[in-house]
């Protein structure tokens, strides 16, 4: 077990993200890196993550050669190879996913944005305006957790389908949805 005694910012871990030989550990008090070969927390001697001090870290996703970090102060970009963090937008996102062309943000609604176009930032487009717990994207489709049911949304056309306990979901309270190119899975009661 790795905890604050080993150098973690906090024992409250929100997410783990594997990248090459490093696991990013998102905690309530910041981001740590863990060397997976030595199972050691990597110190932050250059102070990369100091820009994120006093921020709550909500989520992080890899986009192209960068990472987007969602905090209570907005969205930051981590250029891991340059060891540099920069502020992008003041949007509050509890979940962030996407690719180099389009990113998606969850904050009561789900927005579509282009956070990487610093020269022409646009206002986010609302693609789902109902409360959602989380979402997952694969191959042009988005599974949206609406608590009591899930919505499958074709992102480009906005065509959607709703699935609930009547359709075979095992439970009427959905805690989490995730997917890959072939399957979707749900954590329910």
Backbone as ProteinMPNN parsed JSONL, in Angstrom:
{"seq_chain_A": "XXXXXXXXXXXXXXXXXXXXXXXXXXXXXXXXXXXXXXXXXXXXXXXXXXXXXXXXXXXXXXXXXXXXXXXXXXXXXXXXXXXXXXXXXXXXXXXXXXXXXXXXXXXXXXXXXXXXXXXXXXXXXXXXXXXXXXXXXXXXXXXXXXXXXXXXXXXXXXXXXXXXXXXXXXXXXXXXXXXXXXXXXXXXX", "coords_chain_A": {"N_chain_A": [[0.853, -1.18, 0.0], [0.559, 2.16, -0.864], [0.891, 5.35, 0.499], [0.404, 8.549, 2.205], [2.691, 8.48, 3.764], [4.563, 7.539, 2.024], [4.911, 9.591, 0.341], [2.678, 10.508, -1.06], [0.312, 13.084, -1.848], [-2.12, 12.986, -0.581], [-4.233, 10.602, 1.101], [-6.649, 10.229, -0.034], [-7.687, 9.116, -2.936], [-8.611, 9.874, -6.182], [-8.41, 9.046, -8.845], [-6.535, 6.942, -11.113], [-4.083, 7.038, -13.585], [-2.513, 5.5, -16.193], [0.51, 6.039, -17.865], [2.938, 5.433, -20.066], [5.702, 4.508, -18.236], [4.709, 5.423, -15.873], [2.373, 6.065, -13.302], [-0.13, 8.325, -12.949], [-1.365, 9.759, -10.079], [-4.26, 10.943, -8.974], [-5.164, 12.939, -6.41], [-7.022, 14.233, -3.587], [-5.577, 16.402, -2.849], [-3.819, 17.125, -4.852], [-1.587, 16.131, -7.571], [0.282, 13.2, -7.951], [3.123, 11.313, -9.123], [3.826, 7.969, -9.881], [6.405, 5.71, -10.155], [6.229, 2.881, -12.007], [7.959, 0.774, -12.245], [9.708, 0.78, -10.064], [7.947, 1.148, -8.048], [7.729, 3.568, -6.601], [6.952, 6.777, -5.299], [7.395, 9.514, -7.313], [9.416, 12.275, -6.732], [8.673, 15.83, -6.942], [10.72, 17.723, -8.023], [11.088, 19.888, -9.748], [8.871, 21.328, -9.387], [6.552, 21.14, -10.956], [3.834, 20.676, -10.438], [3.121, 22.69, -8.712], [1.609, 24.836, -9.597], [-0.906, 23.876, -9.341], [-1.452, 23.808, -6.687], [-3.538, 24.272, -3.836], [-5.817, 23.775, -5.243], [-8.639, 21.776, -6.015], [-8.458, 18.654, -7.454], [-10.247, 17.301, -10.05], [-10.417, 15.658, -12.378], [-8.572, 14.057, -15.062], [-7.285, 13.791, -18.329], [-5.744, 12.22, -21.16], [-4.796, 13.887, -24.025], [-3.832, 13.902, -27.204], [-0.524, 14.782, -27.153], [-0.585, 15.803, -24.661], [-1.913, 16.437, -21.355], [-5.09, 17.035, -20.001], [-6.197, 18.741, -17.21], [-8.619, 18.857, -14.854], [-9.887, 21.125, -12.551], [-11.062, 22.797, -9.52], [-10.622, 25.434, -10.114], [-10.621, 25.641, -12.809], [-9.558, 24.544, -16.09], [-6.504, 23.023, -16.796], [-3.521, 22.579, -18.771], [-1.202, 20.025, -19.11], [1.922, 19.707, -20.331], [3.673, 17.077, -20.611], [6.184, 16.26, -21.524], [7.613, 18.618, -21.796], [7.477, 19.382, -19.234], [5.629, 21.27, -18.119], [2.949, 23.271, -16.953], [-0.009, 24.862, -17.922], [-2.605, 27.33, -17.718], [-5.842, 26.919, -19.103], [-8.774, 27.317, -19.465], [-11.575, 28.733, -17.626], [-13.537, 26.842, -17.001], [-15.564, 24.7, -15.036], [-15.236, 21.384, -14.57], [-16.301, 18.232, -13.728], [-15.754, 15.853, -14.833], [-13.677, 15.0, -17.55], [-13.08, 14.292, -20.91], [-11.857, 13.164, -24.122], [-10.427, 13.854, -27.396], [-7.814, 14.993, -29.663], [-9.304, 16.655, -31.311], [-11.81, 17.254, -30.179], [-13.169, 17.919, -27.004], [-14.858, 16.849, -24.03], [-16.893, 17.878, -21.365], [-18.129, 17.456, -18.107], [-20.447, 19.013, -16.14], [-22.985, 19.213, -14.417], [-24.347, 19.525, -16.876], [-23.422, 18.169, -20.109], [-20.8, 19.282, -21.982], [-19.455, 20.136, -25.184], [-16.266, 20.993, -26.267], [-13.444, 22.866, -27.552], [-10.639, 22.823, -26.26], [-7.966, 23.018, -26.865], [-7.506, 24.844, -28.839], [-6.123, 27.607, -28.598], [-6.017, 30.039, -29.896], [-8.523, 30.581, -30.998], [-10.716, 30.398, -28.958], [-13.82, 28.921, -28.22], [-17.206, 29.253, -27.059], [-18.6, 26.704, -25.013], [-20.499, 23.984, -26.438], [-23.626, 22.783, -25.559], [-24.307, 19.456, -25.201], [-25.765, 17.646, -23.841], [-28.312, 18.21, -21.697], [-29.325, 17.396, -19.259], [-29.169, 16.245, -15.822], [-26.274, 14.359, -15.058], [-24.328, 11.609, -13.938], [-21.895, 10.509, -14.845], [-19.993, 9.936, -17.879], [-19.04, 8.088, -20.83], [-16.942, 7.617, -23.636], [-16.766, 6.219, -26.891], [-15.751, 5.484, -30.1], [-17.333, 7.434, -31.545], [-19.685, 7.438, -30.114], [-21.467, 8.141, -27.079], [-21.922, 7.032, -23.848], [-24.16, 7.858, -21.394], [-24.616, 8.371, -18.026], [-27.508, 8.643, -16.377], [-28.404, 8.375, -13.8], [-30.881, 6.841, -13.079], [-31.221, 5.588, -15.45], [-29.534, 4.893, -18.585], [-28.227, 6.769, -21.281], [-27.573, 6.308, -24.657], [-25.756, 8.078, -26.865], [-25.364, 9.156, -30.124], [-22.771, 10.965, -31.129], [-22.274, 12.786, -33.33], [-24.768, 12.982, -34.765], [-26.624, 13.383, -32.785], [-28.598, 11.595, -32.234], [-30.367, 9.414, -30.057], [-30.714, 6.766, -27.552], [-32.473, 5.288, -24.881], [-31.79, 3.298, -22.038], [-32.906, 1.164, -19.468], [-33.884, -0.353, -16.318], [-36.032, -1.805, -17.235], [-35.115, -2.641, -19.659], [-33.259, -4.503, -19.076], [-31.081, -3.7, -17.53], [-29.302, -4.339, -14.583], [-30.555, -3.202, -11.974], [-31.797, -0.152, -10.486], [-30.426, 2.118, -9.87], [-27.799, 3.715, -11.101], [-24.425, 3.802, -10.735], [-22.038, 4.144, -12.094], [-20.841, 4.341, -15.463], [-19.121, 2.827, -18.166], [-17.1, 2.161, -21.099], [-15.831, 0.387, -24.003], [-14.63, -0.183, -27.345], [-16.297, -2.307, -27.993], [-17.968, -3.077, -25.869], [-20.216, -2.019, -23.25], [-20.385, -1.207, -19.813], [-21.835, -1.285, -16.533], [-22.084, -0.012, -13.24], [-24.228, -0.833, -10.796], [-26.979, -0.788, -8.379]], "CA_chain_A": [[0.0, 0.0, 0.0], [1.281, 3.43, -0.944], [0.07, 6.389, 1.113], [1.122, 9.805, 2.464], [4.012, 8.169, 4.323], [5.456, 7.278, 0.89], [5.031, 10.818, -0.451], [1.439, 10.951, -1.704], [-0.249, 14.333, -1.334], [-3.279, 12.657, 0.245], [-4.676, 9.213, 0.997], [-7.904, 10.241, -0.801], [-7.303, 8.991, -4.348], [-9.783, 9.981, -7.06], [-8.234, 8.331, -10.107], [-5.195, 6.5, -11.496], [-3.95, 7.078, -15.039], [-1.245, 4.922, -16.623], [1.137, 6.661, -19.031], [4.27, 4.852, -20.21], [6.13, 3.825, -17.008], [4.275, 6.256, -14.755], [0.956, 6.162, -12.966], [-0.534, 9.588, -12.332], [-2.291, 9.529, -8.976], [-5.02, 12.151, -8.682], [-5.63, 12.917, -5.03], [-7.776, 15.423, -3.198], [-4.63, 17.492, -2.576], [-2.889, 17.331, -5.948], [-1.213, 15.012, -8.434], [1.571, 12.545, -7.744], [3.523, 10.339, -10.128], [4.374, 6.743, -9.314], [7.217, 4.919, -11.065], [5.673, 1.528, -11.887], [9.036, -0.218, -12.178], [10.263, 0.761, -8.715], [6.847, 1.385, -7.111], [8.089, 4.703, -5.759], [6.392, 8.076, -5.646], [8.439, 10.358, -7.904], [9.372, 13.636, -6.19], [8.393, 16.905, -7.894], [11.771, 18.7, -7.726], [10.951, 21.084, -10.587], [7.659, 22.04, -8.984], [5.564, 21.165, -12.043], [2.458, 20.666, -9.956], [2.871, 23.795, -7.786], [0.522, 25.661, -10.146], [-2.178, 23.274, -8.962], [-1.629, 23.86, -5.234], [-4.775, 24.905, -3.368], [-6.903, 23.427, -6.15], [-9.157, 20.418, -5.956], [-8.296, 17.982, -8.74], [-11.434, 16.496, -10.33], [-10.217, 14.645, -13.404], [-7.442, 14.276, -15.954], [-7.33, 12.904, -19.491], [-4.68, 12.394, -22.14], [-5.251, 14.38, -25.319], [-2.674, 14.037, -28.066], [0.695, 14.651, -26.351], [-0.798, 16.594, -23.457], [-2.943, 16.005, -20.42], [-5.977, 18.075, -19.513], [-6.437, 18.557, -15.787], [-9.811, 19.586, -14.44], [-9.806, 21.525, -11.145], [-12.094, 23.741, -9.1], [-10.293, 26.747, -10.682], [-10.704, 25.581, -14.251], [-8.861, 23.475, -16.793], [-5.091, 23.253, -17.058], [-2.891, 21.649, -19.703], [0.118, 19.553, -18.725], [2.81, 19.199, -21.371], [4.502, 16.221, -19.772], [7.557, 16.201, -22.025], [8.235, 19.911, -21.487], [7.333, 19.559, -17.783], [5.043, 22.598, -17.974], [1.496, 23.345, -16.8], [-0.551, 26.185, -18.247], [-4.044, 27.474, -17.522], [-6.545, 27.003, -20.385], [-10.114, 27.894, -19.41], [-12.126, 28.727, -16.269], [-14.68, 25.94, -16.896], [-15.567, 23.71, -13.961], [-15.596, 20.079, -15.12], [-16.069, 17.13, -12.802], [-15.186, 14.802, -15.672], [-13.223, 15.52, -18.831], [-12.619, 13.258, -21.84], [-11.854, 13.609, -25.505], [-9.257, 13.638, -28.221], [-7.219, 16.258, -30.086], [-10.265, 17.471, -32.044], [-12.962, 17.673, -29.39], [-13.154, 17.469, -25.628], [-16.175, 16.864, -23.407], [-16.816, 18.295, -19.97], [-19.347, 17.226, -17.327], [-20.748, 19.899, -15.02], [-24.449, 19.169, -14.475], [-24.606, 19.25, -18.282], [-22.222, 17.742, -20.812], [-20.425, 20.258, -22.996], [-18.428, 19.849, -26.171], [-15.404, 22.16, -26.386], [-12.119, 22.692, -28.144], [-9.761, 23.479, -25.291], [-6.599, 23.124, -27.353], [-7.414, 25.935, -29.797], [-5.93, 28.808, -27.789], [-6.186, 31.237, -30.706], [-9.941, 30.811, -31.261], [-11.56, 29.668, -28.005], [-15.258, 29.062, -28.447], [-18.049, 28.868, -25.94], [-18.941, 25.284, -25.125], [-21.804, 23.583, -26.947], [-24.292, 21.835, -24.674], [-24.768, 18.295, -25.972], [-26.691, 16.909, -22.98], [-28.666, 19.233, -20.709], [-29.924, 16.808, -18.07], [-28.183, 15.83, -14.833], [-25.563, 13.12, -15.356], [-23.268, 11.259, -12.985], [-20.663, 10.383, -15.615], [-20.174, 9.517, -19.265], [-17.903, 7.4, -21.421], [-16.964, 7.801, -25.089], [-16.068, 5.256, -27.733], [-16.083, 5.34, -31.517], [-18.405, 8.334, -31.971], [-20.85, 7.293, -29.243], [-21.292, 8.498, -25.68], [-22.83, 6.454, -22.863], [-24.391, 8.885, -20.367], [-25.25, 7.867, -16.812], [-28.544, 9.571, -15.919], [-28.744, 7.883, -12.466], [-31.848, 5.742, -13.117], [-31.114, 4.956, -16.761], [-28.391, 5.368, -19.37], [-28.527, 7.222, -22.635], [-26.543, 6.116, -25.667], [-25.86, 9.227, -27.758], [-24.471, 9.242, -31.274], [-22.298, 12.333, -30.922], [-22.425, 13.646, -34.508], [-26.16, 13.199, -35.173], [-27.412, 13.622, -31.554], [-29.609, 10.541, -32.079], [-30.107, 8.763, -28.768], [-31.528, 5.664, -27.091], [-32.472, 5.193, -23.42], [-31.846, 1.937, -21.504], [-33.191, 1.185, -18.028], [-34.115, -1.662, -15.71], [-36.982, -2.497, -18.101], [-34.367, -3.192, -20.791], [-32.326, -5.519, -18.608], [-30.024, -3.231, -16.625], [-29.524, -4.968, -13.271], [-30.639, -2.216, -10.898], [-32.418, 1.111, -10.883], [-29.548, 3.214, -9.498], [-26.552, 3.484, -11.821], [-23.357, 4.57, -10.103], [-20.96, 4.442, -13.041], [-20.895, 3.721, -16.776], [-17.863, 2.879, -18.901], [-17.221, 1.392, -22.339], [-14.738, 0.322, -24.96], [-15.18, -0.244, -28.703], [-17.24, -3.404, -28.175], [-18.836, -3.312, -24.725], [-20.499, -1.008, -22.226], [-20.655, -1.864, -18.532], [-22.495, -0.408, -15.597], [-22.089, -0.358, -11.826], [-25.59, -0.522, -10.328], [-27.317, -1.352, -7.07]], "C_chain_A": [[0.888, 1.229, 0.0], [0.353, 4.507, -0.402], [0.91, 7.643, 1.366], [2.508, 9.567, 3.055], [5.045, 7.873, 3.236], [5.6, 8.496, -0.019], [3.786, 11.249, -1.18], [0.952, 12.249, -1.056], [-1.395, 14.076, -0.364], [-3.571, 11.171, 0.106], [-6.011, 9.104, 0.259], [-7.558, 10.27, -2.286], [-8.563, 8.964, -5.2], [-9.632, 9.138, -8.318], [-6.765, 7.951, -10.284], [-5.134, 6.472, -13.009], [-2.562, 6.576, -15.405], [-0.763, 5.628, -17.879], [2.592, 6.2, -19.073], [4.645, 4.115, -18.922], [5.709, 4.577, -15.749], [2.779, 6.094, -14.549], [0.742, 7.533, -12.339], [-1.565, 9.252, -11.272], [-2.963, 10.854, -8.666], [-5.578, 12.032, -7.278], [-6.415, 14.182, -4.744], [-6.865, 16.632, -3.001], [-3.606, 17.699, -3.688], [-2.596, 16.051, -6.718], [0.168, 14.509, -8.036], [1.84, 11.64, -8.935], [4.159, 9.158, -9.413], [5.136, 6.009, -10.405], [6.763, 3.467, -10.925], [6.749, 0.45, -11.827], [9.591, -0.346, -10.761], [9.201, 0.894, -7.628], [7.193, 2.454, -6.081], [7.387, 5.951, -6.247], [7.545, 8.956, -6.122], [8.328, 11.754, -7.308], [9.118, 14.652, -7.307], [9.427, 18.018, -7.709], [11.662, 19.978, -8.552], [9.682, 21.864, -10.268], [6.617, 22.152, -10.078], [4.156, 21.396, -11.489], [2.155, 21.783, -8.957], [1.763, 24.713, -8.28], [-0.851, 25.149, -9.72], [-2.414, 23.278, -7.454], [-2.883, 24.657, -4.897], [-5.937, 24.724, -4.339], [-7.36, 22.005, -5.854], [-9.042, 19.835, -7.359], [-9.511, 17.087, -8.946], [-11.167, 15.365, -11.317], [-9.017, 15.031, -14.256], [-7.603, 13.323, -17.122], [-6.187, 13.236, -20.433], [-5.305, 12.795, -23.462], [-4.014, 14.679, -26.146], [-1.417, 13.833, -27.218], [0.606, 15.438, -25.047], [-1.806, 15.908, -22.547], [-3.77, 17.209, -20.053], [-6.32, 17.751, -18.075], [-7.588, 19.46, -15.39], [-9.729, 19.858, -12.936], [-10.967, 22.44, -10.791], [-11.827, 25.148, -9.631], [-10.396, 26.776, -12.2], [-9.865, 24.443, -14.805], [-7.437, 23.919, -17.118], [-4.604, 22.227, -18.073], [-1.502, 21.319, -19.178], [0.823, 19.054, -19.974], [3.855, 18.388, -20.628], [5.961, 16.2, -20.22], [8.317, 17.496, -21.756], [8.202, 20.21, -19.988], [6.782, 20.955, -17.468], [3.527, 22.488, -17.862], [1.054, 24.763, -17.116], [-2.067, 26.172, -18.07], [-4.71, 27.639, -18.881], [-7.846, 27.788, -20.292], [-10.657, 27.827, -17.993], [-13.304, 27.769, -16.07], [-14.497, 24.941, -15.758], [-16.088, 22.4, -14.531], [-15.296, 19.014, -14.084], [-15.517, 15.907, -13.522], [-14.794, 15.434, -16.983], [-12.665, 14.362, -19.658], [-12.557, 13.855, -23.227], [-10.595, 13.229, -26.239], [-8.753, 14.991, -28.697], [-8.213, 17.177, -30.803], [-11.382, 18.031, -31.171], [-12.856, 17.091, -27.988], [-14.554, 17.647, -25.047], [-16.008, 17.075, -21.913], [-18.166, 18.046, -19.301], [-19.402, 18.202, -16.17], [-22.255, 20.102, -15.034], [-24.944, 18.899, -15.895], [-23.341, 18.658, -18.881], [-21.992, 18.708, -21.959], [-19.419, 19.656, -23.955], [-17.604, 21.118, -26.327], [-14.151, 21.83, -27.164], [-11.147, 23.465, -27.277], [-8.365, 23.728, -25.831], [-6.415, 24.214, -28.398], [-7.331, 27.253, -29.02], [-6.182, 30.091, -28.571], [-7.654, 31.57, -30.937], [-10.812, 30.068, -30.258], [-13.036, 29.963, -28.263], [-16.0, 28.729, -27.166], [-18.427, 27.406, -26.112], [-20.337, 25.082, -25.706], [-22.383, 22.571, -25.97], [-24.771, 20.671, -25.528], [-25.7, 17.404, -25.154], [-27.026, 17.825, -21.816], [-29.385, 18.694, -19.477], [-28.818, 16.387, -17.112], [-27.582, 14.484, -15.214], [-24.51, 12.876, -14.294], [-21.92, 11.13, -13.674], [-21.007, 9.982, -17.041], [-18.913, 8.799, -19.724], [-18.055, 7.44, -22.936], [-16.198, 6.676, -25.772], [-16.631, 5.316, -29.138], [-17.291, 6.179, -31.947], [-19.679, 8.256, -31.155], [-20.484, 7.662, -27.814], [-22.361, 7.8, -24.848], [-22.94, 7.462, -21.727], [-25.17, 8.266, -19.216], [-26.218, 8.929, -16.299], [-29.147, 9.121, -14.579], [-29.699, 6.693, -12.497], [-31.882, 5.016, -14.454], [-29.852, 5.467, -17.435], [-28.879, 5.765, -20.75], [-27.319, 6.918, -23.506], [-26.753, 7.205, -26.708], [-24.861, 9.08, -28.897], [-24.032, 10.703, -31.355], [-22.559, 13.228, -32.12], [-23.878, 13.978, -34.83], [-27.078, 13.59, -34.017], [-28.573, 12.637, -31.41], [-29.305, 9.788, -30.792], [-31.116, 7.661, -28.479], [-31.388, 5.608, -25.574], [-32.609, 3.72, -23.018], [-32.025, 2.012, -19.989], [-33.369, -0.239, -17.516], [-35.094, -2.484, -16.56], [-36.303, -3.15, -19.301], [-33.311, -4.202, -20.367], [-31.172, -5.016, -17.769], [-30.303, -3.777, -15.232], [-29.504, -3.946, -12.135], [-31.234, -0.923, -11.405], [-31.618, 2.327, -10.437], [-28.182, 2.925, -10.106], [-25.492, 4.407, -11.231], [-22.265, 4.978, -11.085], [-21.211, 3.701, -14.354], [-19.525, 3.859, -17.42], [-18.027, 2.025, -20.153], [-15.882, 1.298, -23.039], [-15.385, 0.208, -26.333], [-16.239, -1.319, -28.896], [-18.284, -3.525, -27.069], [-19.079, -2.037, -23.934], [-20.772, -1.764, -20.951], [-21.084, -0.815, -17.523], [-22.302, -0.916, -14.177], [-23.435, 0.109, -11.287], [-25.801, -1.089, -8.932], [-27.845, -2.763, -7.209]], "O_chain_A": [[1.846, 1.322, 0.768], [-0.816, 4.582, -0.781], [1.999, 7.785, 0.81], [3.408, 10.384, 2.857], [6.249, 7.942, 3.481], [6.313, 8.451, -1.021], [3.813, 12.269, -1.867], [1.159, 12.476, 0.136], [-1.615, 14.854, 0.565], [-3.201, 10.551, -0.891], [-6.458, 7.997, -0.042], [-7.185, 11.311, -2.827], [-9.463, 8.152, -4.982], [-10.611, 8.575, -8.808], [-5.874, 8.555, -9.687], [-6.035, 5.938, -13.656], [-1.556, 7.147, -14.986], [-1.517, 5.799, -18.837], [3.381, 6.553, -18.197], [3.952, 3.168, -18.551], [6.292, 4.384, -14.683], [2.015, 5.998, -15.51], [1.354, 7.864, -11.324], [-2.531, 8.538, -11.542], [-2.327, 11.779, -8.16], [-6.368, 11.134, -6.988], [-6.462, 15.094, -5.57], [-7.34, 17.768, -2.989], [-2.612, 18.392, -3.475], [-3.262, 15.031, -6.543], [1.094, 15.289, -7.813], [0.925, 11.248, -9.659], [4.928, 9.324, -8.466], [4.58, 5.717, -11.464], [6.893, 2.88, -9.851], [6.475, -0.672, -11.401], [9.907, -1.447, -10.31], [9.499, 0.773, -6.44], [6.989, 2.286, -4.878], [7.241, 6.165, -7.451], [8.544, 9.12, -5.423], [7.26, 12.364, -7.368], [9.328, 14.354, -8.482], [9.081, 19.123, -7.292], [12.097, 21.04, -8.106], [9.452, 22.939, -10.822], [5.877, 23.134, -10.136], [3.394, 22.21, -12.011], [1.054, 21.832, -8.408], [1.049, 25.308, -7.472], [-1.834, 25.89, -9.736], [-3.452, 22.809, -6.988], [-3.237, 25.603, -5.601], [-6.931, 25.445, -4.26], [-6.56, 21.144, -5.489], [-9.476, 20.45, -8.333], [-9.785, 16.213, -8.124], [-11.634, 14.243, -11.12], [-8.514, 16.152, -14.193], [-8.009, 12.176, -16.939], [-5.721, 14.374, -20.498], [-6.22, 12.139, -23.96], [-3.245, 15.589, -25.835], [-1.272, 12.771, -26.612], [1.624, 15.703, -24.407], [-2.457, 14.934, -22.926], [-3.229, 18.29, -19.818], [-6.691, 16.621, -17.756], [-7.533, 20.676, -15.57], [-9.527, 18.938, -12.143], [-11.76, 22.814, -11.655], [-12.729, 25.986, -9.6], [-10.268, 27.839, -12.808], [-9.51, 23.505, -14.092], [-7.198, 25.011, -17.633], [-5.186, 21.152, -18.22], [-0.724, 22.212, -18.843], [0.38, 18.094, -20.604], [4.809, 18.941, -20.08], [6.868, 16.13, -19.39], [9.524, 17.473, -21.515], [8.82, 21.169, -19.526], [7.355, 21.713, -16.686], [2.896, 21.713, -18.581], [1.649, 25.736, -16.652], [-2.721, 25.144, -18.248], [-4.228, 28.397, -19.722], [-8.007, 28.808, -20.962], [-10.249, 26.957, -17.224], [-14.006, 27.872, -15.065], [-13.407, 24.408, -15.552], [-17.249, 22.312, -14.931], [-14.164, 18.903, -13.612], [-14.894, 15.038, -12.911], [-15.496, 16.311, -17.484], [-11.877, 13.556, -19.163], [-13.128, 14.915, -23.486], [-9.804, 12.404, -25.782], [-9.201, 16.026, -28.204], [-7.969, 18.381, -30.887], [-11.848, 19.149, -31.393], [-12.501, 15.926, -27.807], [-15.331, 18.483, -25.507], [-15.104, 16.525, -21.284], [-19.214, 18.38, -19.854], [-18.513, 18.219, -15.319], [-22.742, 21.073, -15.612], [-25.874, 18.115, -16.083], [-22.296, 18.645, -18.23], [-22.867, 18.926, -22.797], [-18.633, 18.782, -23.589], [-18.162, 22.202, -26.5], [-13.837, 20.665, -27.403], [-10.868, 24.635, -27.538], [-7.646, 24.574, -25.3], [-5.287, 24.488, -28.807], [-8.341, 27.926, -28.811], [-6.522, 31.118, -27.984], [-7.996, 32.746, -31.061], [-11.579, 29.189, -30.653], [-13.432, 31.106, -28.492], [-15.491, 28.017, -26.301], [-18.559, 26.925, -27.237], [-21.237, 25.896, -25.497], [-21.711, 21.611, -25.594], [-25.546, 20.86, -26.466], [-26.349, 16.512, -25.701], [-26.147, 18.186, -21.033], [-29.991, 19.462, -18.73], [-27.673, 16.193, -17.52], [-28.296, 13.576, -15.64], [-23.876, 13.811, -13.806], [-20.908, 11.591, -13.147], [-22.166, 9.722, -17.366], [-17.861, 8.891, -19.092], [-19.162, 7.313, -23.46], [-15.144, 6.24, -25.31], [-17.841, 5.211, -29.341], [-18.175, 5.677, -32.641], [-20.656, 8.936, -31.468], [-19.336, 7.514, -27.395], [-23.556, 7.952, -25.103], [-21.928, 7.874, -21.16], [-26.25, 7.708, -19.411], [-25.795, 9.99, -15.84], [-30.289, 9.462, -14.273], [-29.355, 5.627, -11.986], [-32.497, 3.957, -14.578], [-29.182, 6.363, -16.922], [-29.809, 5.178, -21.302], [-26.185, 7.229, -23.143], [-27.796, 7.257, -27.359], [-23.665, 8.902, -28.669], [-24.853, 11.58, -31.623], [-23.031, 14.35, -31.938], [-24.195, 15.127, -35.136], [-28.187, 14.075, -34.243], [-29.439, 12.825, -30.556], [-28.143, 9.548, -30.464], [-32.203, 7.613, -29.055], [-30.306, 5.852, -25.04], [-33.426, 2.987, -23.575], [-31.382, 2.816, -19.314], [-33.04, -1.205, -18.204], [-35.002, -3.711, -16.602], [-36.836, -4.089, -19.892], [-32.554, -4.701, -21.2], [-30.348, -5.817, -17.327], [-31.432, -3.686, -14.75], [-28.512, -3.85, -11.413], [-31.186, -0.627, -12.599], [-32.078, 3.457, -10.603], [-27.489, 2.002, -9.679], [-25.642, 5.629, -11.227], [-21.642, 6.028, -10.929], [-21.725, 2.582, -14.36], [-18.848, 4.873, -17.249], [-18.98, 1.253, -20.261], [-14.934, 2.017, -22.723], [-16.578, 0.479, -26.471], [-17.006, -1.26, -29.857], [-19.379, -4.03, -27.314], [-18.27, -1.109, -23.943], [-21.336, -2.857, -20.992], [-20.751, 0.365, -17.634], [-22.352, -2.123, -13.938], [-23.746, 1.299, -11.316], [-24.937, -1.768, -8.376], [-28.181, -3.398, -6.209]]}, "name": "protein", "num_of_chains": 1, "seq": "XXXXXXXXXXXXXXXXXXXXXXXXXXXXXXXXXXXXXXXXXXXXXXXXXXXXXXXXXXXXXXXXXXXXXXXXXXXXXXXXXXXXXXXXXXXXXXXXXXXXXXXXXXXXXXXXXXXXXXXXXXXXXXXXXXXXXXXXXXXXXXXXXXXXXXXXXXXXXXXXXXXXXXXXXXXXXXXXXXXXXXXXXXXXX"}
